[in-house]
Amino acid sequence: MVEAREGDGAAEERVDRSLVLACGVLILGAFLALLDTTIVSVGVDRIAGSLRSPLTTIQWIGAGYMLAMAAAIPLSGWAVDRFGGKRMWTACLALFLLASALSGLAWSAESLIVFRVVQGFAGGLIEPVAQTLIARTAGPRRVGRVMSLVQIPMMLAPVFGPVLGGGIVELAGWRWLFFLNLPIGAAALLLARRTVPADHPDSAPAPTPAGTARSTARFDAPGFALLSPGLGVLVYGLSQAGAGAAAGSPAVIVPLAVGAALLTGYAVHALRTAAEPLIDLRLFRNRRFALCTVTLFLLGFTVNSGLFLLPLFDQIARGEGPVHAGLVVAPQGLGAALVLPFVGRLTDRFGARGVVPVGMALAGVGTLAYTQIDAESGQLWLAFWLLVRGVGTGATFAPALGAAYQVIDGAVAARATSALYVLLQLGGAVGTAGLALLLQNRIAAAVPGADAASGPPSVADDPHVAGPLAHAFGQTFWGAAAVCAVAVVAGLFLPGRYRGPDGGRDQEVAETAGSAGR
């Protein structure tokens, strides 16, 4: 396995050219997977017209992609341990490109949905596999700085997806939303052969505290049958709520109940099985690792709340089109890009405990400003506070993720990555659904006669609802601000500055690899 050797010399702490090149290539593939979560959204109307399909069917090109991503993430840890990180990353990117080509050539809505599901499954594996390779290659001394650099394109991809997608649809047609991936992905595959270090599967048995051994190569089929469908169905139920379905409707309650039952079954299985589970819940016995995952869950909630609420506000309360709505969220990505180059060194100096609470406090301040929006709020005023919000979220992700890798043993890094990304994905889904339900409730209270079943009212239909709609959005942002406050508190309990394997990580770190095998 490729892993940085720890030492006290400056050489082990320097982010050298080879590491930067390897990380850049790995993140290029993950960038494409994240870009495709949002780039298609502005082309839905054109795709529906071209393929002569109703919107109720076409919406599955987005929903199917996200559900497949959620189902694939738990497999990433086992796949890296079984086949090796570089081999898995290459295979997943190749499958992603094949599915992209087939999506661009789709002849019907049904064929496009199938190809998008395959694309989402491959995309769901690309990012966590890349992050595992990066963490192992950088090592604990450099992981904070490296994660802050690689998160720049990762934070920008979903934010600028709608903007880029709008231009592509207008200039080249909707099929190029998928063909765009081919030259970029092919270049990444070629560069990976020269820049990404080779690694090897973890075929040796892993030790347990009792002195026995367990194989990391055996596939946890019962766990997969419970966990991946459970996550997919749960995310589907949350997405239905986020799309405007009533909280008590069967479209929301049934998938949430089925998803919760499957995940409960997985928890029982994971705690009792003698084999290696896809996501080992015993990792959460490490208190600091558990706090890192909580922080990432709350961050996923915060980031996605902005990506959901702001374009919707721009369209129904301001009457703007989808391209303009996509541009509205650009300051959040810009703010993250501005701060990320400095986050690594700040984390090295102050630790995640010193950086994350400040970042989430800034995100909270930016969110509080949006609680005061009205129909006359200026675009520059809104953009400034969204920039502040982006600076805050950008200063949070890399330190929290890096701290998670610092407080676990390298032997369980791949399985830990699965857990981290599952919680981040669920945070985004819960954030979108929870705030959608809150917004639906606030609109019903502010606009007489508003009917959730027929969708939210819009200024395009009635200009007089602009003020009440803005008030409803402002009240909804209080929910997002409360989550930021909780994240500030969670950040205060994260690890401090990393001081090496013998002096900086507490007893929990030394026990993580063993406790994960009990």
C-alpha positions in Angstrom: 0.0 0.0 0.0 1.3 3.5 -0.9 1.6 5.4 2.3 3.8 8.3 3.4 6.5 7.4 5.9 6.3 9.4 9.1 9.3 11.1 10.4 10.5 14.3 12.0 12.4 15.7 9.0 11.1 18.4 6.7 11.1 16.1 3.7 8.2 14.1 5.2 6.2 17.3 5.6 6.9 19.0 2.3 4.1 18.8 -0.3 6.3 17.9 -3.3 5.6 18.1 -7.0 4.9 14.3 -7.4 2.3 14.4 -4.7 0.6 17.5 -6.2 0.5 15.8 -9.6 -0.9 12.6 -8.3 -3.6 14.4 -6.3 -4.5 16.6 -9.2 -5.1 13.7 -11.5 -7.1 11.8 -8.9 -9.3 14.8 -8.2 -9.9 15.4 -11.9 -11.9 12.2 -12.0 -13.8 13.0 -8.8 -14.5 16.5 -10.2 -16.3 15.0 -13.2 -18.4 12.8 -11.0 -19.4 15.7 -8.8 -20.0 18.0 -11.7 -22.6 15.6 -13.1 -24.7 15.8 -9.9 -25.8 19.3 -11.0 -24.8 20.0 -14.6 -27.8 18.2 -16.0 -30.4 20.1 -13.9 -30.7 23.0 -16.3 -31.1 20.8 -19.4 -34.1 18.8 -18.1 -36.7 20.7 -20.2 -34.7 20.3 -23.4 -34.1 16.6 -22.7 -37.8 16.0 -22.0 -38.7 17.7 -25.3 -36.0 15.9 -27.4 -36.9 12.5 -26.0 -40.6 13.2 -25.9 -41.0 12.2 -22.3 -42.9 13.8 -19.4 -40.9 15.6 -16.7 -42.1 13.1 -14.1 -40.0 10.5 -16.0 -37.1 12.7 -17.0 -36.5 13.8 -13.4 -35.1 10.3 -12.8 -32.0 11.2 -14.8 -31.0 13.2 -11.7 -32.7 11.2 -9.0 -31.3 7.9 -10.4 -27.8 9.3 -10.5 -27.9 10.4 -6.9 -29.5 7.2 -5.7 -26.8 5.1 -7.5 -24.1 7.2 -5.9 -25.5 6.6 -2.4 -25.7 2.9 -3.0 -22.2 2.7 -4.4 -20.3 4.6 -1.6 -20.4 1.7 1.0 -18.6 -0.5 -1.5 -15.6 1.7 -1.8 -13.7 0.6 1.3 -14.0 -3.1 0.5 -13.1 -2.5 -3.2 -9.9 -0.6 -2.3 -8.8 -3.3 0.1 -9.7 -6.1 -2.3 -8.4 -4.8 -5.6 -6.2 -1.8 -4.8 -6.9 1.9 -4.9 -5.3 2.8 -8.3 -6.9 -0.2 -10.1 -10.3 0.7 -8.7 -10.0 4.4 -9.5 -9.0 3.6 -13.1 -11.8 1.0 -13.6 -14.5 3.3 -12.1 -13.4 6.2 -14.2 -13.4 4.1 -17.3 -16.9 2.8 -16.5 -18.0 6.4 -15.8 -16.8 7.5 -19.2 -18.5 4.6 -21.0 -21.8 5.5 -19.3 -21.3 9.1 -20.2 -20.9 8.2 -23.9 -24.0 6.0 -23.8 -25.9 8.8 -22.0 -25.0 11.2 -24.8 -26.2 8.6 -27.4 -29.4 7.7 -25.5 -32.4 7.1 -27.8 -35.1 7.2 -25.2 -35.8 8.5 -21.7 -35.6 4.9 -20.4 -32.2 4.2 -21.9 -30.9 7.6 -20.6 -32.1 6.8 -17.0 -30.4 3.3 -17.2 -27.1 4.8 -18.4 -27.3 7.6 -15.7 -27.7 5.0 -13.0 -24.6 3.2 -14.2 -22.8 6.5 -14.4 -23.9 7.4 -10.9 -22.7 4.0 -9.5 -19.2 4.6 -11.0 -19.2 8.2 -9.8 -20.2 7.2 -6.3 -17.0 5.1 -6.1 -14.6 7.5 -7.8 -14.5 10.2 -5.1 -14.1 8.1 -1.9 -11.5 5.9 -3.7 -9.6 9.0 -4.7 -9.7 10.4 -1.2 -8.4 7.2 0.3 -5.5 7.1 -2.1 -4.7 10.8 -1.4 -4.9 10.3 2.4 -2.6 7.3 2.2 -0.1 8.9 -0.1 0.1 12.2 1.8 0.3 10.6 5.3 -1.0 12.2 8.5 1.6 15.0 8.5 0.6 16.4 5.1 -3.0 15.3 4.9 -4.4 18.7 6.2 -2.6 20.8 3.6 -3.3 18.3 0.8 -7.0 18.0 1.5 -7.4 21.8 1.6 -5.8 22.0 -1.9 -7.8 19.2 -3.5 -11.1 20.5 -2.1 -10.9 23.6 -4.3 -12.2 21.9 -7.5 -14.4 19.6 -5.4 -16.3 22.5 -3.8 -16.6 24.3 -7.2 -17.9 21.4 -9.2 -21.5 21.2 -7.9 -21.8 25.0 -7.6 -20.8 25.8 -11.1 -22.4 22.8 -12.7 -25.7 24.6 -13.5 -23.8 27.6 -14.9 -21.7 25.5 -17.2 -24.7 23.3 -18.1 -26.7 26.3 -19.1 -24.1 27.4 -21.5 -23.5 24.0 -23.0 -27.3 23.4 -23.6 -27.6 26.8 -25.4 -24.4 26.4 -27.5 -24.1 22.7 -28.2 -27.2 20.9 -27.2 -28.0 18.7 -24.2 -26.1 15.6 -25.4 -22.8 17.5 -24.8 -23.7 17.6 -21.1 -22.4 14.0 -21.2 -19.9 14.1 -24.0 -18.0 16.8 -22.2 -16.7 14.2 -19.8 -15.0 12.1 -22.5 -11.9 14.2 -23.4 -11.3 15.3 -19.8 -11.7 11.8 -18.4 -9.5 10.2 -21.1 -6.8 12.7 -20.2 -7.1 11.8 -16.6 -6.7 8.1 -17.3 -3.6 8.7 -19.4 -2.0 10.9 -16.8 -2.8 8.5 -14.0 -0.5 5.8 -15.6 2.5 8.1 -15.0 1.6 10.2 -11.9 -0.4 8.0 -9.5 1.7 5.6 -7.5 0.9 1.9 -7.8 -0.6 0.2 -4.7 -1.5 -3.3 -3.8 -4.6 -4.9 -2.3 -4.7 -5.6 1.5 -4.7 -9.3 1.1 -3.0 -10.0 4.5 -5.3 -10.7 7.4 -5.9 -7.8 9.8 -5.2 -8.3 13.5 -7.8 -8.1 16.2 -7.4 -7.3 19.9 -8.0 -11.0 20.7 -5.0 -12.0 18.6 -7.1 -13.6 15.8 -7.1 -12.5 12.2 -9.8 -11.5 9.8 -9.5 -11.2 6.0 -10.2 -7.9 4.3 -10.8 -9.5 0.9 -14.0 -11.3 1.7 -17.1 -9.5 0.4 -19.8 -8.8 2.9 -22.8 -9.8 0.7 -25.4 -9.7 3.5 -24.2 -6.2 4.5 -24.4 -5.0 0.9 -27.9 -6.4 0.6 -28.9 -4.3 3.6 -26.8 -1.2 3.5 -26.8 -0.1 -0.2 -30.5 -0.5 -0.8 -31.2 1.0 2.6 -29.2 4.1 1.8 -30.7 4.4 -1.6 -34.3 4.1 -0.4 -33.7 6.5 2.5 -32.2 9.1 0.2 -35.1 8.6 -2.2 -37.6 9.2 0.6 -35.7 12.4 1.6 -35.5 13.5 -2.0 -39.3 13.1 -2.4 -39.8 15.3 0.7 -37.3 17.8 -0.8 -39.2 17.8 -4.1 -42.4 19.0 -2.3 -44.2 15.8 -1.3 -46.1 16.2 1.9 -44.3 14.9 5.0 -47.1 12.4 5.8 -47.6 11.1 2.3 -46.9 7.5 1.4 -44.2 8.8 -1.1 -42.2 9.9 1.9 -43.2 7.7 4.7 -42.9 4.3 3.0 -39.3 4.7 1.6 -38.2 6.3 4.9 -39.6 3.4 6.9 -38.1 0.8 4.5 -34.8 2.5 4.5 -34.7 2.8 8.3 -35.5 -0.9 8.7 -32.8 -2.0 6.2 -30.2 0.3 7.9 -31.2 -1.1 11.4 -30.8 -4.6 10.0 -27.3 -3.6 8.7 -26.3 -2.2 12.1 -27.3 -5.5 13.8 -25.4 -7.4 11.2 -22.3 -5.2 11.3 -22.0 -5.5 15.1 -22.4 -9.3 15.1 -20.6 -10.6 12.0 -17.2 -12.2 12.4 -16.3 -11.1 8.8 -15.2 -7.6 7.8 -18.4 -5.4 7.3 -18.6 -2.9 4.5 -18.7 -0.1 7.0 -17.5 -1.1 10.5 -19.6 0.7 13.0 -17.0 0.0 15.7 -15.0 2.8 14.1 -17.4 5.1 15.9 -16.1 3.9 19.3 -13.2 6.3 18.5 -14.8 9.4 20.0 -12.8 11.9 17.8 -13.5 10.0 14.6 -17.2 10.0 15.5 -17.1 13.8 16.1 -15.4 14.3 12.7 -18.3 12.4 11.0 -20.9 14.4 12.9 -19.2 17.6 11.7 -19.1 16.4 8.1 -22.8 15.4 8.3 -23.6 19.0 9.5 -21.4 20.5 6.8 -23.2 18.4 4.1 -26.5 19.8 5.5 -25.2 23.4 5.4 -23.7 23.3 1.9 -26.7 21.7 0.3 -29.2 23.9 2.1 -27.7 26.9 0.2 -27.6 25.0 -3.1 -31.3 24.1 -2.6 -32.8 27.3 -1.2 -31.0 30.1 -3.1 -31.8 29.0 -6.7 -35.4 28.3 -5.7 -35.7 31.7 -4.1 -34.3 33.3 -7.2 -36.8 31.5 -9.5 -40.1 31.6 -7.5 -39.6 34.8 -5.5 -37.6 36.8 -8.1 -39.0 35.3 -11.3 -35.5 34.6 -12.8 -34.6 31.7 -15.1 -32.5 28.6 -14.4 -29.2 30.0 -15.7 -29.5 33.1 -13.5 -30.5 30.9 -10.6 -27.3 28.9 -11.2 -25.2 32.0 -11.1 -26.7 33.0 -7.8 -24.9 30.3 -5.9 -21.5 31.0 -7.5 -20.3 33.3 -4.7 -20.5 30.3 -2.3 -18.1 28.3 -4.5 -15.9 31.4 -5.0 -15.7 32.0 -1.2 -14.6 28.4 -0.7 -12.0 28.6 -3.5 -10.5 31.8 -1.9 -10.0 30.3 1.5 -8.9 26.8 0.7 -5.3 27.6 -0.3 -4.8 28.9 3.3 -6.7 26.3 5.2 -4.0 23.7 5.2 -1.4 25.8 6.9 -3.9 27.1 9.3 -4.9 23.6 10.2 -1.2 22.6 10.6 -0.8 25.5 13.0 -4.0 25.4 15.0 -5.5 22.0 14.3 -9.1 21.2 13.3 -10.3 22.3 16.7 -9.0 25.8 16.0 -10.2 26.1 12.4 -13.5 24.3 12.1 -15.5 26.3 14.8 -14.4 29.6 13.2 -15.4 28.3 9.7 -18.8 27.2 10.8 -19.3 30.4 12.8 -18.6 32.4 9.5 -21.0 30.1 7.7 -23.6 30.8 10.4 -23.1 34.6 10.1 -23.6 34.4 6.4 -26.7 32.3 6.9 -28.1 34.7 9.5 -28.0 37.5 7.0 -30.3 35.5 4.7 -32.9 35.3 7.5 -33.5 39.0 6.9 -34.1 38.8 3.1 -37.2 40.5 1.6 -38.5 41.1 -1.9 -36.2 44.2 -2.3 -32.9 42.7 -1.1 -30.1 43.7 -3.4 -28.2 41.1 -5.4 -24.8 42.4 -4.3 -25.8 42.3 -0.6 -27.0 38.7 -1.1 -23.8 37.8 -3.0 -21.5 39.2 -0.3 -23.1 37.2 2.5 -23.1 34.1 0.4 -19.4 34.7 -0.2 -18.9 34.8 3.6 -20.9 31.6 3.8 -18.6 30.0 1.2 -15.5 31.0 3.1 -16.9 29.4 6.2 -17.8 26.1 4.6 -14.6 26.0 2.7 -12.6 26.4 5.9 -14.4 23.4 7.4 -14.4 20.5 5.1 -10.7 19.8 4.7 -9.8 20.2 8.4 -12.6 17.9 9.5 -11.8 15.3 6.9 -8.1 15.5 7.6 -8.6 15.1 11.3 -10.7 12.0 10.7 -7.7 10.4 8.9 -5.3 11.6 11.7 -7.2 9.9 14.5 -7.5 6.4 12.9 -4.9 3.8 11.9 -3.9 3.7 8.3 -5.1 0.1 8.0 -8.7 1.1 8.2 -8.5 4.2 6.1 -10.5 2.8 3.2 -13.4 1.6 5.4 -13.3 4.9 7.2 -13.6 6.8 3.9 -16.9 4.9 3.2 -18.3 5.9 6.5 -17.3 9.6 6.1 -18.8 9.9 2.6 -22.0 8.1 3.6 -22.5 10.6 6.4 -21.7 13.5 4.2 -24.2 12.3 1.5 -26.9 11.8 4.1 -26.2 15.2 5.6 -26.9 16.8 2.2 -30.1 14.7 1.7 -31.4 15.4 5.1 -30.6 19.1 4.7 -32.4 19.4 1.4 -35.5 17.4 2.6 -35.7 19.0 6.1 -35.5 22.6 4.8 -37.9 21.8 1.9 -40.5 20.7 4.5 -39.9 23.7 6.6 -40.1 26.0 3.6 -43.3 24.3 2.5 -44.8 24.9 5.9 -43.7 28.6 6.0 -45.1 29.2 2.5 -48.4 27.7 3.5 -48.5 30.1 6.5 -47.4 33.2 4.5 -49.4 32.7 1.3 -53.1 32.1 1.7 -54.3 29.3 -0.5 -50.9 27.9 -1.3 -51.2 24.2 -2.1 -48.1 21.9 -1.6 -49.6 19.3 -4.0 -49.5 21.8 -6.9 -46.1 23.2 -6.2 -45.0 26.5 -4.6 -46.6 29.8 -5.8 -44.4 32.0 -8.0 -44.2 35.7 -8.8 -44.5 34.7 -12.4 -48.1 33.8 -11.7 -48.9 36.4 -9.1 -46.5 39.4 -8.5 -48.2 40.1 -5.1 -46.7 37.0 -3.5 -43.1 38.3 -3.7 -43.1 39.7 -0.2 -44.7 36.7 1.6 -42.5 34.3 -0.3 -39.3 36.2 0.7 -40.5 36.2 4.3 -41.1 32.4 4.1 -37.5 31.9 2.8 -36.1 34.1 5.5 -37.8 32.0 8.2 -36.5 28.8 6.6 -32.9 30.1 6.8 -33.2 30.1 10.6 -33.2 26.3 10.4 -30.0 26.3 8.5 -28.4 28.8 10.9 -29.3 26.6 13.8 -27.4 23.7 12.2 -24.4 25.9 11.8 -24.5 26.7 15.5 -24.6 23.0 16.4 -21.6 22.4 14.0 -19.6 25.1 15.9 -20.1 23.2 19.2 -19.1 19.9 17.5 -16.0 21.5 16.1 -14.8 22.5 19.6 -14.3 18.8 20.4 -12.3 17.9 17.3 -8.6 17.0 17.6 -6.1 19.8 18.0 -2.8 20.2 16.2 -1.3 16.9 15.0 2.0 16.2 16.8 3.0 12.8 15.4 2.0 9.2 16.0 3.5 9.1 19.5 2.7 12.5 20.8 -0.3 13.9 19.1 -2.9 11.2 18.7 -4.4 9.8 21.9 -4.9 6.2 22.9 -8.0 5.9 20.7 -5.8 6.0 17.6 -3.7 3.1 18.5 -6.8 1.1 19.3 -8.8 1.9 16.1 -7.5 -0.8 13.8 -8.1 -3.4 16.5 -11.5 -2.2 17.6 -12.7 -2.1 14.0 -12.2 -5.9 13.9 -14.0 -7.0 17.0 
